[in-house]
Amino acid sequence: LYGVPAAVTMAQIAYESGWGKHVPGGDSFNIFGHKGVGPAGSVKHASWEANRSYKQTSSFKKYHNFHEAVMAHGANYKHSGYYTKAMAGVARGESDARTFLTRIEGIYHRDGNSYTRAAMSIVNKHNLA
């Protein structure tokens, strides 16, 4: 969706939600852990950063369904200036998940490259690409 390789999206869902077991608010359909206000509002939930739970509560986007969450995730890649390098490869017709993940290394998450390594590990372990 929006050119993001499906294997990348799948790996990010697996990592962010613990294979669907940890979705903020339970019924928010927020399988990526995006903070803010979504199309269906928001839910309050403990904030997790770099695999550590902080004592603060954050607002997480709430979606009407999983499709809406996945579409918003793809749109974020396409329209956010953070992912220009990865999306430029998509524009050239590149669709390899590993290359895409390499291009977002250190950008996507506050915990730096460990996020990209974790997503790459999921892609490799489950032969997603």
N, C-alpha and C positions, 0 to 999 in steps of 0.2 A: 504494500500500500504506500502510495506516494514514492515508490521506488526503493523503500527500505527492504532489504532482503528478508523474506519470511523467516529464515533461520535466525536472524538477528532478533526479530520481534518475538519469536518463540523462546529464545534463550533469555531475553530480558524479562518476559513474563515469568518464566521459571525462577529466575533469580530474585526478582522483585517481590513475588508473591509466595515464594516457597512452594512452587508447583501448585498454586491456587489455594494454599492453606491459610495464607495471611493477607487478607484484603482489608484495608482500613474500613472500620465500621461494619464489616461483614456483608452488607448489601449494597455497597457503593459501586461495585463493578470496576473499581480502580485497581486494576491488576498491575499497574506500573508504579504505584505509590506517588502519583503527581500531587503536589500540594497546591492549594488555592481553592477557587470556587469553580465547579464544573457546570455543565448544562442542567444538572439536576440538583444543584446546590453544593453543599459540602458536609463533611462529617468531621467531628473532633476525634483525634486518635493520638496515642503516644508517638512521638517523633523518633524515628530510627535513622541514624547517620553512621556510616562506616561500621555497621554491625554492632552498634552500641545504643542502648535505649537511654534517652535523656529524660529528665524529670518534667519536661515541658510537654504540652499538648499542642498539636498543630491542626490546622484545617486542611483536609485532603479533599480533592475534587470528587464529586459524586457524578456518576454517569447513569443514563437510563438502562444501558445494557453493555455487554462486552464489545459488541461491534462499534458502538460509539466511542468507547475507550481506546480501542485499537486505531480507529480513524484519527482521533485527536493526537495520539502518539505519532503516527505517520506525518500528520500535518505539522507537528512541532519540529520534526526533522527537516521538513521541506521549507518552512518559513522562518526558522530560527537561524540567525547568523552564526551560531556556534558550530553548526555542522556543515559549513560550506565545503570543506575539503571532502567529506564523505559523500555529500550530495552531488558534487562535481563529478565524481567517479560514476555515480548513478546516471547522470546526464550523458556521460560518454558511453553508456551501455554496460558498464561493469555491474555485475550482480553477485559477486562472490562475497559471502558472509564474512569470511575471515579478513578479507581486504577492508571491508566496510568497518569492522570492529577495530582494526588497526588504525583506521583514520579517525576514529572517535576517541582513541586512547587518551586518557588524561582530561578529556573535555566533559564527558557525560556525567560524571558523578564526583562528588566532593572527595571521595576516598581515592581519587586518582586512578592509576592504572589497575589496581586490584579489581575494580568493577569490570573492566574490559577483559582481564584475565579470567575472571569467573564466567563471564558470558562466553568467552572463547572455549573454556573448558566444557561447558554445557553443549556447545555446538559440536565439539570434537567427540565427547563421550557418547552422545546420542546420535552421532552421524547425521546431523541436521543439514549439513551443507555438502 
